[in-house]
Amino acid sequence: MDSETEEMGVAMPTKPTTHVLMDQEQLVAIAKRMKRANGQMGAVIRMLEEGRSCEDIVTQMAAVGKAINTAAFKLISASLKECIEEATIDRDDVTEKLQKLFLSLA
């Protein structure tokens, strides 16, 4: 609280610094991609158990990784778009958090 609000004993509400994606179309697309990655991961496990070639297994693992990363990038970009459009959040703080998430995938 600043000195003026401290004197009055009133806490001014702060803008939220987190974001939950609200775009249902994007959420469905991301969930669909994650379900596909989950199926691909099951295929990797089966391939390992069946004794398939390293090349085939690594190729499938790469597909899993790409599907997961693509879903994450889509989630971050859709969230950033909403963040920019939404006036009730602390844009700078949320944008910084989303940038850190983006860089964690790089």
C-alpha positions as CSV (number, residue, x, y, z in Angstrom):
1,M,0.0,0.0,0.0
2,D,1.2,3.5,-0.6
3,S,1.2,6.1,2.1
4,E,-2.2,7.6,1.2
5,T,-4.0,4.3,1.3
6,E,-2.1,3.2,4.4
7,E,-3.4,6.2,6.2
8,M,-6.9,5.4,5.3
9,G,-6.4,1.7,6.1
10,V,-7.7,0.8,2.6
11,A,-5.9,-1.6,0.3
12,M,-6.3,-0.8,-3.3
13,P,-7.0,-3.9,-5.5
14,T,-4.1,-4.9,-7.7
15,K,-4.4,-6.2,-11.2
16,P,-4.0,-10.0,-11.5
17,T,-0.6,-11.1,-12.7
18,T,-1.6,-14.5,-14.0
19,H,-3.7,-15.5,-17.0
20,V,-6.0,-18.4,-17.8
21,L,-6.7,-19.0,-21.5
22,M,-10.4,-18.4,-22.2
23,D,-10.5,-19.0,-25.9
24,Q,-12.4,-22.3,-26.1
25,E,-11.5,-22.9,-29.7
26,Q,-7.8,-22.6,-28.8
27,L,-8.2,-24.8,-25.7
28,V,-9.9,-27.5,-27.8
29,A,-7.1,-27.4,-30.4
30,I,-4.4,-27.5,-27.8
31,A,-6.1,-30.4,-26.0
32,K,-6.5,-32.3,-29.3
33,R,-2.7,-31.8,-30.0
34,M,-1.8,-33.1,-26.5
35,K,-4.1,-36.1,-26.9
36,R,-2.3,-36.9,-30.2
37,A,1.1,-36.5,-28.4
38,N,-0.2,-38.8,-25.7
39,G,-1.0,-41.4,-28.3
40,Q,2.4,-41.0,-29.9
41,M,4.0,-41.5,-26.5
42,G,2.2,-44.8,-26.1
43,A,3.5,-45.8,-29.5
44,V,7.1,-45.0,-28.3
45,I,6.6,-47.3,-25.3
46,R,5.2,-50.1,-27.5
47,M,8.1,-49.7,-30.0
48,L,10.6,-50.0,-27.1
49,E,8.9,-53.1,-25.8
50,E,8.8,-54.6,-29.3
51,G,12.5,-54.0,-29.8
52,R,12.1,-51.7,-32.8
53,S,15.1,-49.9,-34.3
54,C,16.6,-46.9,-32.5
55,E,16.0,-44.8,-35.6
56,D,12.3,-45.5,-35.6
57,I,11.9,-44.9,-31.9
58,V,13.9,-41.6,-32.0
59,T,11.8,-40.4,-35.0
60,Q,8.6,-41.1,-33.0
61,M,10.1,-39.4,-29.9
62,A,10.9,-36.3,-32.0
63,A,7.3,-36.2,-33.2
64,V,6.1,-36.3,-29.6
65,G,8.5,-33.5,-28.6
66,K,7.3,-31.4,-31.6
67,A,3.7,-31.9,-30.8
68,I,4.2,-30.9,-27.1
69,N,6.2,-27.9,-28.0
70,T,3.7,-26.8,-30.7
71,A,0.9,-27.1,-28.1
72,A,2.9,-25.0,-25.6
73,F,3.7,-22.3,-28.2
74,K,0.1,-22.2,-29.2
75,L,-1.0,-21.8,-25.5
76,I,1.5,-19.0,-24.9
77,S,0.7,-17.1,-28.1
78,A,-3.1,-17.4,-27.5
79,S,-2.6,-16.3,-23.9
80,L,-0.4,-13.4,-24.9
81,K,-3.1,-12.2,-27.4
82,E,-5.8,-12.3,-24.7
83,C,-3.4,-10.6,-22.3
84,I,-2.9,-7.7,-24.7
85,E,-6.6,-7.3,-25.2
86,E,-7.6,-7.6,-21.6
87,A,-7.6,-4.4,-19.5
88,T,-8.1,-6.0,-16.1
89,I,-4.6,-7.6,-15.8
90,D,-1.1,-6.3,-15.2
91,R,0.0,-6.6,-18.9
92,D,3.6,-6.0,-18.2
93,D,3.9,-8.6,-15.5
94,V,1.9,-11.3,-17.4
95,T,3.8,-10.5,-20.6
96,E,7.1,-11.0,-18.8
97,K,5.9,-14.3,-17.4
98,L,4.7,-15.5,-20.8
99,Q,8.1,-14.5,-22.3
100,K,9.9,-16.6,-19.7
101,L,7.6,-19.5,-20.5
102,F,8.4,-19.1,-24.2
103,L,12.1,-19.0,-23.6
104,S,11.9,-22.1,-21.4
105,L,10.8,-24.0,-24.5
106,A,13.7,-22.6,-26.7
